[in-house]
Amino acid sequence: MSAIEALALAHAEGVLVSLAGDFIRWQSRGELPPHVRDALRSAKPGIIALLRQYALDKTGALVGDDLLTRLAHRGFRVRRYGDQAALDDDAGQVPSRFLLYEFADRQREYGALLRTLQAPSMWKDERRH
């Protein structure tokens, strides 16, 4: 199981995952389900690498790789809308189709990272709660 798949599984089971030095920290309302623990353990090196590479900026947008940087230079941010990663901008512009294709290839990964990093959802009705 990949690191992204393990993070998505943890989220689906209501488990929060974070990094504490070289360790993965998890928080669960009850006992950690064994299949989640096994997935997190088996993907530990990949999870650590991802959580060291990616972060949230002050606006809640994801930062940490070349595509995110190129999008940001063009005025776009990748933010969380519900449980999904989506492109966001303030000027009503549309990125090139090549950037859209690149984003689409990484959208699942970005969504899992945004959820893991506990990015706020940008949907207006969700921000009120």
N, C-alpha and C positions, 0 to 999 in steps of 0.2 A: 504494500500500500504506500502510495506517495505521501509526502508531507502535506500537500494540499488536500488529498482525500482524507487523511487523518484529522486535519483541522476541520474540514466540513462535517465529518462524522461527529466530532466532539461538539460542534455547534448544534447539530441536529439532536443530540442527546442532552443539550442544556449544560454542557461543560465549558467553562471559561478556561482558556489556555493563555499563559504568558511566559515570559522568559525571566529567569532569575540567575544571572551569571551564565554558567554552563549547564544549567538545569531547566527543565520544563516544569512550570508550576501549573497545577490545574485546580479548579474549584468546582465542586459539584454540590447540589442541594442535598444529596444523599450519598450513599456509597458509589464510588466510581464504577460504572459498568465494566466488567472484565474485558469485553471486546473493545471498548474505548481505550482502556489502559494499555492493552496489547498493541493497538494501532499507534498510540502515541509513543510507546516505547520503541516499536520497530522503525518508526519514522523520525526518531529523535534528532539525528544529525541534520536531516533536511529541514525540520521545523526550526531548529536553532539557527541554521543559516538564513532561512527566510525572515525570522523575527529580528535578526541582526541587520538584515539588509533593508527591510521596509519599515516605514514609520508613517505617522500622520503629521501633516503640517498644522499650523494654527487654525486653519479653516476646516479641518477634518478631512482634507484630501490626502490620498495616498501618494507617497514619494518613495523613491528607492531604486529605480532602474532607468535605462536609457529611453524607453518609450514614454514613461511618465514625464521625464525631463523634456523630451521633444514636444509632447502635448502641452506642457505648462508654458513653454516658450511661445506657443501659438495661442495661448489664452484659455486652454482647456484644463480641467482638473478631473480626476477620477474620484468620485465620491460614492457613498453608500445611499441607495434608495431602496428602502425595505431591506431585503437580504441580498440585493444585487449590486454590482458595481455598474456605474453609469458615467458617461461623459457629461460634464457640466461646464457651462460658460456663462458669462454675463453679457455678451455682445450679440447673441443670437446667430452666431456663425456656425458653419458646418465644416468639420475637418475633411481633409482629402480622403478619398476612398481607401488609399493605401494605409493611412493612419487608422481608419475605421476597421480595416481588415486585421491589422496588427492588434488593435484593442480587442476585437472580437475573439481572436486567438487566445488572449490572456484574461478575458472577462471573468471566467470561472475562478481562476487563481486570484485575481484582484478582489472578487467578492468574498472569497474565503479569508483573505488577509484583512480586508476591511472589517469583517465580523469579528475576527480574532483580536484585532487591535481595538475593538469596541468603538469604531467610528460612529458618530451620530448619523441617524438616517435623515436625509434631506427632505423627505416627504413632509409637507406642512402638517398634516393631520397626525403624523407620528411624533413630531417634535413637541406637540402640546402635552403628551403624556409623560 
